[in-house]
């Protein structure tokens, strides 16, 4: 099977599964609507997943992906507790600002997942990305480091290792 066809088939299956998980299917027309929309999405967006480069087999990337997911959840819980402490503290001890961090990730998909993880973690927000120089600018509600290396370690260091195993 060609890469293009396989990619579109995967997008079709995933789109339909997501649609089916989010929509209660009560009759045949609703199921057909989901199939049609999934087919349309796979036809229009299926080529975004096409790749000809060699990567580690999917089976060898699934464990690091799951470990990354649980690490992300843990970091999100910790960040929620920290932001709640900052907000509820009578003196509001925040030091907001924008810091620059560097990433070792090279693939656009890996950088996208990293920046989304930073944004989804309370207290941090990705402001800008310079993929050519592997720099990310992050608004941080409570700056704990101003130098690039230490800020990178505190913000992205907890995510980068697993993302390299999954994407690189």
N, CA and C of each residue as an Amber inpcrd file, in Angstrom:
protein
   504
   0.8500000  -1.1790000   0.0000000   0.0000000   0.0000000   0.0000000
   0.8920000   1.2390000   0.0000000   0.5640000   2.2050000  -0.8180000
   1.3530000   3.4270000  -0.9070000   1.2270000   4.2480000   0.3730000
   2.2340000   5.0790000   0.6080000   2.2530000   5.9170000   1.8110000
   1.0460000   6.8440000   1.8350000   0.7200000   7.4340000   0.6870000
  -0.3930000   8.3810000   0.6170000  -1.7130000   7.7050000   0.9780000
  -1.9480000   6.5280000   0.4390000  -3.1830000   5.7900000   0.7200000
  -3.2320000   5.3610000   2.1820000  -2.1160000   4.8550000   2.6920000
  -2.0710000   4.4120000   4.0880000  -2.3090000   5.5910000   5.0310000
  -1.7050000   6.7210000   4.7210000  -1.8830000   7.9040000   5.5530000
  -3.3410000   8.3480000   5.5790000  -3.9640000   8.3850000   4.4310000
  -5.3730000   8.7900000   4.3780000  -6.2680000   7.7810000   5.0800000
  -5.9400000   6.5050000   4.9880000  -6.7270000   5.4760000   5.6750000
  -6.6230000   5.6510000   7.1930000  -5.4290000   5.9190000   7.6730000
  -5.2410000   6.1380000   9.1140000  -6.0170000   7.3650000   9.5740000
  -5.9530000   8.4550000   8.8110000  -6.6950000   9.6700000   9.1640000
  -8.1960000   9.3880000   9.1530000  -8.6640000   8.6290000   8.1850000
 -10.0860000   8.2860000   8.1130000 -10.5260000   7.5080000   9.3520000
  -9.7690000   6.4820000   9.7000000 -10.1280000   5.6470000  10.8530000
 -10.0980000   6.4650000  12.1390000  -9.0360000   7.2420000  12.3300000
  -8.9400000   8.0510000  13.5520000 -10.0380000   9.1100000  13.6190000
 -10.3330000   9.7460000  12.4990000 -11.3960000  10.7600000  12.4760000
 -12.7410000  10.1450000  12.8320000 -13.0190000   8.9930000  12.2620000
 -14.3000000   8.3530000  12.5560000 -14.3750000   7.9020000  14.0110000
 -13.2740000   7.3680000  14.5420000 -13.2790000   6.9390000  15.9450000
 -13.4860000   8.1250000  16.8890000 -12.8300000   9.2380000  16.6020000
 -13.0240000  10.4360000  17.4330000 -14.4620000  10.9210000  17.3120000
 -14.9710000  10.9550000  16.0950000 -16.3590000  11.3790000  15.8800000
 -17.3250000  10.4550000  16.6320000 -17.1050000   9.1570000  16.5360000
 -17.9870000   8.1930000  17.1990000 -17.9030000   8.3140000  18.7190000
 -16.7180000   8.6410000  19.2290000 -16.5670000   8.7850000  20.6790000
 -17.2600000  10.0410000  21.1940000 -17.3390000  11.0730000  20.3660000
 -17.9170000  12.3400000  20.8090000 -19.3880000  12.5070000  20.4600000
 -19.9160000  11.6440000  19.5960000 -21.2890000  11.7890000  19.1300000
 -22.0720000  10.5180000  19.4300000 -23.2070000  10.6400000  20.0980000
 -24.0230000   9.4370000  20.3080000 -24.6900000   9.0350000  18.9850000
 -24.3840000   7.8370000  18.5280000 -24.9520000   7.3520000  17.2710000
 -26.2960000   6.7130000  17.5830000 -27.3750000   7.3650000  17.1050000
 -28.7200000   6.8700000  17.3900000 -29.3570000   6.1720000  16.1980000
 -28.8620000   6.4640000  14.9950000 -29.4420000   5.8110000  13.8220000
 -28.4060000   5.7410000  12.7050000 -28.8010000   5.1120000  11.6020000
 -27.8930000   4.8810000  10.4860000 -27.4650000   6.1910000   9.8270000
 -28.3620000   7.1730000   9.7560000 -28.0240000   8.4400000   9.1190000
 -26.8810000   9.1510000   9.8570000 -26.8970000   9.1000000  11.1680000
 -25.8260000   9.7330000  11.9400000 -24.4970000   9.0280000  11.7070000
 -24.5360000   7.7020000  11.6170000 -23.3120000   6.9620000  11.3510000
 -22.7900000   7.2830000   9.9470000 -23.6890000   7.3640000   8.9740000
 -23.2840000   7.7150000   7.6120000 -22.7100000   9.1340000   7.5520000
 -23.3080000  10.0440000   8.3020000 -22.7810000  11.4100000   8.3430000
 -21.3490000  11.4050000   8.8760000 -21.0970000  10.6300000   9.9200000
 -19.7450000  10.5210000  10.4630000 -18.7720000   9.9230000   9.4670000
 -19.2170000   8.9240000   8.7300000 -18.3610000   8.3100000   7.7150000
 -18.0350000   9.2950000   6.5960000 -19.0450000  10.0670000   6.1650000
 -18.8320000  11.0420000   5.0930000 -17.8730000  12.1430000   5.5470000
 -18.0980000  12.6690000   6.7460000 -17.2180000  13.7270000   7.2580000
 -15.7980000  13.1890000   7.4390000 -15.6650000  11.9850000   7.9570000
 -14.3380000  11.3880000   8.1330000 -13.6410000  11.1890000   6.7960000
 -14.3960000  10.7600000   5.7870000 -13.8150000  10.5850000   4.4520000
 -13.3610000  11.9280000   3.8900000 -14.1610000  12.9570000   4.0970000
 -13.8060000  14.2900000   3.6120000 -12.5470000  14.8070000   4.3100000
 -12.4990000  14.6290000   5.6180000 -11.3190000  15.0600000   6.3800000
 -10.0830000  14.2990000   5.9150000 -10.2060000  13.0000000   5.7270000
  -9.0370000  12.2150000   5.3050000  -8.5870000  12.5980000   3.9020000
  -9.5330000  12.9320000   3.0370000  -9.1590000  13.3410000   1.6810000
  -8.4580000  14.6960000   1.6850000  -8.9690000  15.6310000   2.4980000
  -8.4100000  16.9820000   2.5150000  -7.1480000  17.1030000   3.3700000
  -7.0840000  16.3540000   4.4730000  -5.9730000  16.5310000   5.4130000
  -5.0730000  15.3130000   5.5270000  -5.3870000  14.2460000   4.8240000
  -4.5980000  13.0240000   4.9400000  -3.1520000  13.1890000   4.5300000
  -2.8810000  14.0970000   3.6190000  -1.5110000  14.2730000   3.1410000
  -0.5890000  14.9120000   4.1770000  -1.1410000  15.4720000   5.2580000
  -0.2930000  16.0580000   6.2920000   0.4880000  15.0000000   7.0570000
  -0.0030000  13.7720000   7.0530000   0.6760000  12.7030000   7.7770000
   1.6270000  11.9050000   6.9010000   1.7150000  12.2480000   5.6360000
   2.5760000  11.5080000   4.7250000   4.0300000  11.7950000   5.0700000
   4.7870000  10.7360000   5.1980000   6.2060000  10.8840000   5.4680000
   6.9640000   9.7660000   4.7670000   8.1140000  10.0960000   4.2600000
   8.9370000   9.0840000   3.6100000  10.2130000   8.8270000   4.3980000
  10.3890000   9.5230000   5.4920000  11.6000000   9.3480000   6.2680000
  11.4890000   8.1210000   7.1630000  12.6330000   7.5750000   7.4980000
  12.6770000   6.4010000   8.3700000  12.4950000   6.8590000   9.8120000
  11.6190000   6.1670000  10.5120000  11.4120000   6.4370000  11.9340000
  11.3860000   5.1110000  12.6720000  11.4770000   5.2000000  13.9740000
  11.3450000   3.9870000  14.7710000   9.9610000   3.4200000  14.5630000
   9.8230000   2.1170000  14.6240000   8.4920000   1.5150000  14.4540000
   7.5150000   2.0310000  15.5090000   6.2550000   2.0850000  15.1100000
   5.2080000   2.6000000  15.9940000   5.1980000   1.8660000  17.3270000
   5.3680000   0.5540000  17.2930000   5.3220000  -0.2420000  18.5250000
   6.4130000   0.1880000  19.5060000   7.5430000   0.6630000  18.9990000
   8.6250000   1.0930000  19.8830000   8.4580000   2.5280000  20.3530000
   7.4940000   3.2500000  19.7710000   7.2440000   4.6320000  20.1860000
   6.0350000   4.7510000  21.1030000   5.2120000   3.7110000  21.1930000
   3.9690000   3.8030000  21.9700000   4.2430000   3.8730000  23.4740000
   5.2120000   3.1250000  23.9670000   5.5320000   3.1570000  25.4060000
   6.0450000   4.5410000  25.8110000   7.0280000   5.1150000  25.0950000
   7.4360000   6.4840000  25.4500000   6.2940000   7.4920000  25.3340000
   5.3850000   7.2890000  24.3760000   4.2430000   8.2040000  24.2380000
   3.3350000   8.1110000  25.4580000   3.0870000   6.9100000  25.9280000
   2.2580000   6.7450000  27.1320000   2.9570000   7.3250000  28.3590000
   4.2520000   7.0820000  28.4760000   5.0030000   7.6450000  29.6030000
   4.9960000   9.1710000  29.5480000   5.1130000   9.7180000  28.3390000
   5.0330000  11.1720000  28.1830000   3.6720000  11.6870000  28.6300000
   2.6080000  11.0030000  28.2320000   1.2540000  11.4220000  28.5920000
   1.0860000  11.4780000  30.1090000   1.5490000  10.4470000  30.8070000
   1.4060000  10.4390000  32.2610000   2.3210000  11.4800000  32.9170000
   3.4890000  11.6920000  32.3440000   4.3700000  12.7440000  32.8650000
   3.7190000  14.1130000  32.6920000   3.0950000  14.3290000  31.5280000
   2.3980000  15.5850000  31.2680000   1.2650000  15.7930000  32.2720000
   0.4740000  14.7460000  32.5230000  -0.6170000  14.8640000  33.5010000
  -0.0720000  15.2230000  34.8820000   1.0170000  14.5840000  35.2830000
   1.6110000  14.8620000  36.5870000   2.0960000  16.3120000  36.6600000
   2.7750000  16.7840000  35.6300000   3.2620000  18.1660000  35.6070000
   2.1020000  19.1560000  35.6080000   1.0090000  18.7980000  34.9490000
  -0.1560000  19.6740000  34.9220000  -0.7930000  19.7660000  36.3130000
  -0.8690000  18.6560000  37.0250000  -1.4140000  18.6780000  38.3900000
  -0.5250000  19.5350000  39.2870000   0.7930000  19.3420000  39.1990000
   1.7130000  20.1450000  40.0080000   1.5730000  21.6300000  39.6940000
   1.4610000  21.9690000  38.4210000   1.3270000  23.3720000  38.0250000
   0.0010000  23.9540000  38.4970000  -1.0640000  23.1640000  38.4660000
  -2.3570000  23.6310000  38.9720000  -2.2690000  23.9710000  40.4510000
  -1.6190000  23.1250000  41.2160000  -1.4720000  23.3750000  42.6520000
  -0.6430000  24.6400000  42.8760000   0.4360000  24.8030000  42.1100000
   1.2890000  25.9860000  42.2670000   0.5370000  27.2700000  41.9090000
  -0.1990000  27.2600000  40.8070000  -0.9590000  28.4520000  40.4040000
  -2.0660000  28.7410000  41.4170000  -2.7120000  27.7050000  41.9360000
  -3.7380000  27.9140000  42.9670000  -3.1170000  28.5620000  44.2040000
  -1.9190000  28.1150000  44.5870000  -1.2250000  28.7220000  45.7200000
  -0.9530000  30.2030000  45.4490000  -0.4560000  30.5110000  44.2470000
  -0.1470000  31.9030000  43.9090000  -1.3920000  32.7810000  43.9490000
  -2.4820000  32.2640000  43.4120000  -3.7180000  33.0530000  43.3350000
  -4.3390000  33.2450000  44.7150000  -4.2800000  32.2210000  45.5480000
  -4.9100000  32.2950000  46.8660000  -4.0340000  32.9680000  47.9200000
  -2.7680000  33.1460000  47.6360000  -1.8640000  33.7890000  48.5880000
  -2.2750000  35.2540000  48.7490000  -2.3160000  35.7640000  49.9810000
  -2.7730000  37.1430000  50.1980000  -1.8930000  38.2040000  49.5230000
  -0.6120000  37.9260000  49.3310000   0.2850000  38.9120000  48.7160000
   0.4420000  38.7420000  47.2060000  -0.1660000  37.7280000  46.6320000
  -0.0630000  37.4120000  45.2030000   1.4020000  37.4550000  44.7450000
   2.2160000  36.4940000  45.2170000   3.6660000  36.5420000  44.9580000
   4.0480000  36.0560000  43.5560000   3.6510000  36.7990000  42.5350000
   3.9920000  36.3980000  41.1730000   5.0710000  37.3100000  40.6110000
   5.8440000  36.7710000  39.6920000   6.8640000  37.5120000  38.9660000
   6.6850000  37.1740000  37.4850000   5.6850000  37.7660000  36.8300000
   5.4270000  37.4020000  35.4330000   6.4660000  37.9830000  34.4830000
   6.6360000  37.2960000  33.3710000   7.5520000  37.7780000  32.3490000
   7.6890000  36.7690000  31.2260000   8.4380000  37.1580000  30.2220000
   8.6720000  36.2830000  29.0740000  10.1210000  35.8220000  29.1040000
  10.3100000  34.5150000  28.9760000  11.6500000  33.9350000  28.9600000
  11.8610000  33.1890000  27.6490000  13.1260000  33.1010000  27.2710000
  13.4790000  32.3320000  26.0770000  14.0220000  30.9880000  26.5290000
  13.5370000  29.9270000  25.8760000  14.0840000  28.5990000  26.1300000
  14.5430000  28.0170000  24.7970000  15.4440000  27.0660000  24.8880000
  15.9160000  26.3700000  23.6890000  15.4710000  24.9170000  23.7720000
  15.2310000  24.3410000  22.6050000  14.8280000  22.9440000  22.5630000
  15.8150000  22.1460000  21.7270000  15.9620000  20.8890000  22.0670000
  16.7980000  19.9860000  21.2760000  15.9790000  19.3050000  20.1910000
  14.6610000  19.4930000  20.2260000  13.7870000  18.8650000  19.2370000
  13.9790000  19.5330000  17.8800000  13.9190000  18.7350000  16.8170000
  14.1360000  19.2770000  15.4790000  12.9100000  19.1560000  14.5850000
  12.0620000  18.1990000  14.8380000  10.8970000  17.9940000  13.9710000
   9.7620000  18.9260000  14.3770000   9.0640000  19.4470000  13.3730000
   7.9630000  20.3780000  13.6270000   6.8880000  19.7610000  14.5050000
   6.5690000  18.4940000  14.2780000   5.5200000  17.8480000  15.0770000
   5.9350000  17.7490000  16.5410000   7.1900000  17.4560000  16.8000000
   7.6700000  17.3670000  18.1810000   7.6560000  18.7390000  18.8510000
   8.0880000  19.7680000  18.1240000   8.0750000  21.1270000  18.6770000
   6.6430000  21.5770000  18.9360000   5.7250000  21.1960000  18.0570000
   4.3150000  21.5490000  18.2510000   3.7600000  20.9070000  19.5110000
   4.0590000  19.6300000  19.7270000   3.5770000  18.9580000  20.9430000
   4.2020000  19.6020000  22.1760000   5.4840000  19.9380000  22.1050000
   6.1400000  20.5920000  23.2400000   5.4960000  21.9360000  23.5470000
   5.2910000  22.7670000  22.5300000   4.7090000  24.0880000  22.7750000
   3.2640000  23.9840000  23.2590000   2.5170000  23.0190000  22.7490000
   1.1550000  22.8140000  23.2570000   1.1790000  22.3440000  24.7030000
   2.1240000  21.4960000  25.0500000   2.2330000  21.0350000  26.4350000
   2.5800000  22.1870000  27.3630000   3.4600000  23.0690000  26.9130000
   3.8160000  24.2410000  27.7180000   2.5920000  25.1270000  27.9100000
   1.8360000  25.3410000  26.8450000   0.6530000  26.2000000  26.9260000
  -0.4360000  25.5750000  27.7870000  -0.6050000  24.2650000  27.7190000
  -1.6480000  23.5980000  28.5020000  -1.2880000  23.4730000  29.9780000
  -0.0210000  23.6560000  30.3090000   0.3960000  23.6030000  31.7050000
   0.1110000  24.9610000  32.3360000  -0.7010000  25.0100000  33.3910000
  -1.0390000  26.2980000  34.0130000   0.2100000  27.0640000  34.4610000
   0.1840000  28.3610000  34.2060000   1.2910000  29.2200000  34.6010000
   2.2580000  29.5230000  33.4800000   2.1550000  28.8060000  32.3670000
   3.0300000  29.0590000  31.2260000   2.1980000  29.1550000  29.9560000
   2.6890000  29.9540000  29.0160000   1.9950000  30.1450000  27.7490000
   3.0380000  30.3820000  26.6630000   3.0080000  29.5710000  25.6220000
   3.9310000  29.7660000  24.5090000   3.5200000  31.0110000  23.7400000
   4.4540000  31.9350000  23.5760000   4.1750000  33.2000000  22.9040000
   4.6630000  33.1710000  21.4610000   5.8570000  32.6310000  21.2380000
   6.4280000  32.6180000  19.8930000   7.3840000  31.4420000  19.7690000
   7.5410000  30.9700000  18.5300000   8.4400000  29.8540000  18.2450000
   9.3260000  30.2440000  17.0720000  10.6050000  29.9910000  17.2170000
  11.5530000  30.1740000  16.1260000  12.1740000  28.8070000  15.8450000
  11.5150000  27.9810000  14.9910000  11.9940000  26.6130000  14.8000000
  13.3790000  26.5340000  14.1620000  13.7410000  27.5110000  13.3560000
  15.0570000  27.4950000  12.7250000  16.1850000  27.5700000  13.7380000
  15.9690000  28.3210000  14.7910000  16.9820000  28.4690000  15.8440000
  16.6380000  27.6380000  17.0710000  15.5500000  26.8770000  16.9870000
  15.0800000  26.0200000  18.0780000  14.8780000  26.8180000  19.3680000
  14.2260000  27.9690000  19.2310000  13.9340000  28.8320000  20.3720000
  12.4270000  28.9500000  20.5570000  12.0290000  28.9880000  21.8110000
  10.6210000  29.1560000  22.1640000  10.5570000  30.2680000  23.2050000
   9.6410000  31.2050000  23.0030000   9.4320000  32.2800000  23.9690000
   8.1740000  31.9520000  24.7650000   8.3180000  31.9660000  26.0760000
   7.2490000  31.5250000  26.9710000   6.9270000  32.6240000  27.9760000
   5.6250000  32.9290000  28.1120000   5.1950000  33.8060000  29.2050000
   5.0360000  32.9140000  30.4300000   5.7210000  33.3040000  31.4980000
   5.7660000  32.5020000  32.7190000   5.2060000  33.3530000  33.8420000
   4.2030000  32.8550000  34.5360000   3.5270000  33.6390000  35.5750000
   4.4260000  33.8640000  36.7910000   5.3620000  32.9670000  37.0150000
   6.2310000  33.0550000  38.1870000   7.6500000  32.6700000  37.7690000
   8.3640000  33.6290000  37.2110000   9.7090000  33.3540000  36.6900000
  10.6200000  32.9130000  37.8240000  11.2000000  31.7340000  37.6500000
  12.1280000  31.2000000  38.6410000  13.5600000  31.1700000  38.1210000
  13.7330000  31.4890000  36.8340000  15.0710000  31.5290000  36.2380000
  15.0380000  32.4610000  35.0390000  16.1050000  33.2220000  34.8640000
  16.1600000  34.1270000  33.7190000  17.1500000  33.6650000  32.6580000
  18.1430000  32.8630000  33.0390000  19.0790000  32.3970000  32.0150000
  18.4360000  31.2650000  31.2080000  18.8280000  31.1730000  29.9580000
  18.1750000  30.2800000  28.9990000  18.2700000  28.8150000  29.4260000
  19.4450000  28.3770000  29.8680000  19.6250000  26.9640000  30.2070000
  18.7530000  26.5430000  31.3840000  18.7410000  27.3480000  32.4210000
  17.9560000  26.9870000  33.6010000  16.4590000  27.0820000  33.3120000
  16.0250000  28.0960000  32.5730000  14.6090000  28.2070000  32.2000000
  14.1970000  27.0330000  31.3270000  15.0730000  26.6250000  30.4180000
  14.7860000  25.4660000  29.5680000  14.6160000  24.2230000  30.4150000
  15.5120000  24.0400000  31.3720000  15.4310000  22.8600000  32.2370000
  14.1340000  22.8550000  33.0440000  13.7330000  24.0130000  33.5700000
  12.5370000  24.0800000  34.4060000  11.2380000  23.9640000  33.6080000
  11.2010000  24.5140000  32.4060000   9.9570000  24.5180000  31.6280000
   9.8650000  23.3250000  30.6890000  10.8680000  23.1300000  29.8620000
  10.7840000  22.1050000  28.8110000  11.5280000  20.8230000  29.1530000
  12.4290000  20.8790000  30.0950000  13.2500000  19.7110000  30.4060000
  12.4660000  18.4840000  30.8000000  11.3420000  18.6900000  31.4400000
  10.5320000  17.5550000  31.8850000   9.7950000  16.8720000  30.7380000
   9.6930000  17.5350000  29.5820000   8.9630000  16.9790000  28.4400000
   9.8760000  16.4990000  27.3110000  11.0010000  17.1600000  27.1160000
  11.8240000  16.9340000  25.9270000  12.3360000  15.5080000  25.7600000
  12.7820000  14.9000000  26.8280000  13.3580000  13.5600000  26.7200000
  12.3950000  12.5530000  26.1190000  11.1890000  12.5140000  26.6620000
  10.1800000  11.5770000  26.1430000   9.7660000  11.9400000  24.7250000
   9.6430000  13.2360000  24.4450000   9.2540000  13.6430000  23.0950000
  10.3180000  13.2590000  22.0740000  11.5770000  13.2820000  22.4660000
  12.6310000  12.8380000  21.5520000  12.4900000  11.3510000  21.2550000
  12.1210000  10.5680000  22.2630000  11.9190000   9.1350000  22.0410000
  10.7330000   8.8710000  21.1230000   9.7170000   9.7140000  21.2000000
   8.5120000   9.5040000  20.3960000   8.6960000  10.0110000  18.9720000
   9.2540000  11.2020000  18.7980000   9.2570000  11.8570000  17.4910000
  10.5850000  11.8200000  16.7460000  11.6890000  11.8080000  17.4360000
  12.9840000  11.9450000  16.7450000  13.5340000  10.5970000  16.3210000
